[in-house]
């Protein structure tokens, strides 16, 4: 396989992952807007009821749409990262058991497993951007090597 073919396959894989995350976000927001009983009970367990649930759905929809559109993908990635970071934090927080729904009881006893889908989706979004946008790949050692040594020493002295 030539370098060009490898690059094209990476870009294709990245675009597929980006589309997957964006579509999952849009679908999930539509479910929240539909307001079915089980997702309502689950979101209520996490502390999001009524208007807050619709706000979460709107943020989720906007993040997914901005992430799918190439021109706004950088902003979308920032919002997707923030959204999934908040979802991870919400799942790990301590919540009172307020329902007998199986998913609520399960997440009450296993908060780390409840956060797992958000972790997977966040990683998928970043991997997709890493593969799809070669310009997003950077190397911290190259950045550090490009800074003159005297500048870094003076910054350390100033910080101390």
N, C-alpha and C positions, 0 to 999 in steps of 0.2 A: 504494500500500500504506500503510495507516495505521500509526501508531506501535504500536498494540496488536498488529497482525498481524506487524510486524517483531519485536517482543519475543517473540511466540509462536514464530515461526520460529527465532529465535536459541536459545530454550530447547529446542526440538525438536532442532536441530542439536547443541547442547551435550550433551543427553541421549544422542543417538546416539553421539557421540564417547566419552562416558564409558562407555557399555555396550560399545563396541568394545574399548576398552583393558581393561576388566574381564574381558571374555570371552577376550581374547587371553591375559591373565595366567592365568586359570583353565585354559584349554586347554594352555598351555605347562607349567604345573605338573603337569597330569595326564600329559603326555608324559614328563616327568622321573620321575614316580612309576612309570610303566610300564617304564622302564629299557631302552629299545631301544638297539641297538648304536651307531648313528650319533650320537645325542645324547650318549650316554655317552662316546664318543671325543672329541666336541667339548668337553664339560664337563671332561673329563680334561685336555685341552689347556689350558683356562683355569685348571686347578689344583683343580677340584672333583671329588673322587672319593668313591665309596661314601656314607658317612654325610653328608659335606658336601653332596653333590648332593641328598640327600633333605631336608636342612635348607634349602637354597636353594629347593627345590620347595615346602616348607611355608611359607616366608616369602612366596614368590610367590603361593601360594594365599590366604594370609591377607590380603595386601595387596590382591589383586584383589577378594576378598569384601567387605572393609571399604570399598573404593572404590565398589563397586556399590551398597551399601546406603546410602540417603540419610542416615540418622541418623548414620552413622559416616564420611561422605564426607570430612570435613576430616582426620580421622586417616588415612583411606585414602590421601588425596592426599599426605600427608606420607610415608607408607610407600612409596607408588608412586614418589615422587620419590627417596627414598633407595635403593630397589631399582634403579631405572634408572640412577641416578648410579653405583652400585656396578657395574652391568653395563657402563657406559661405561668406567669405570676398569679393570675386568678385561679388557676387550677392548684397551685401549690399552697395558696392561702388557706387558713383554717376557716371553714364555713359550718354553720349549724345544720344539722340534718333536719330538713323541713319537708320531706316527701318520702313516700314508700316506693317510688319508682325504682326499678332495678338499677338503672344507670346512675341515679343519684346515690343510692346506697353503696354501689360499687365504688364510685368516685370518692365518697366519704371515707371509705376504708383504704383506698389505693390512689392517693392524689398524684403520685408520680406517674402512674399509668395514664391518668387523665391528661397529663401534660404532654405525653408522648406524641400524639398526633400533631400538636402545634410545633414541637421540636422537629419532627420529620418534615413538615411543610416548610418551616423556616430554612432548614438545611437544603431542601430541594430547590427553593427559590434562589439561594446563594450559589448552589452548584450550577443551576441553569444559567444564571448570569455569568458565572465564571467560564462556562463552556461557550455560550452564545456571543459574548462580547470580549474578544481577545484583549481589547484596550483596558478591560477591568483587571487584567492580571498584572500585578506589580510585585516587585520584590523589595522587601524592607531593607535588605542588605545593600542593594544598589542605591537606595535613597540615603542610607547612613554613610556609605562610601563616598557619595558625592558631596557631603558636608565637609568643609576644611577642618582639620583637627583643632586649630586654634579657636574656631567658632564654637565647637562643641565644648572645649575646655572652659571658655569664658561663660558659656551658658550654665555649666555645672557650678562654677564659682558664684555666678549671680544667684542661682537657685539656692545655694547653701547659705 
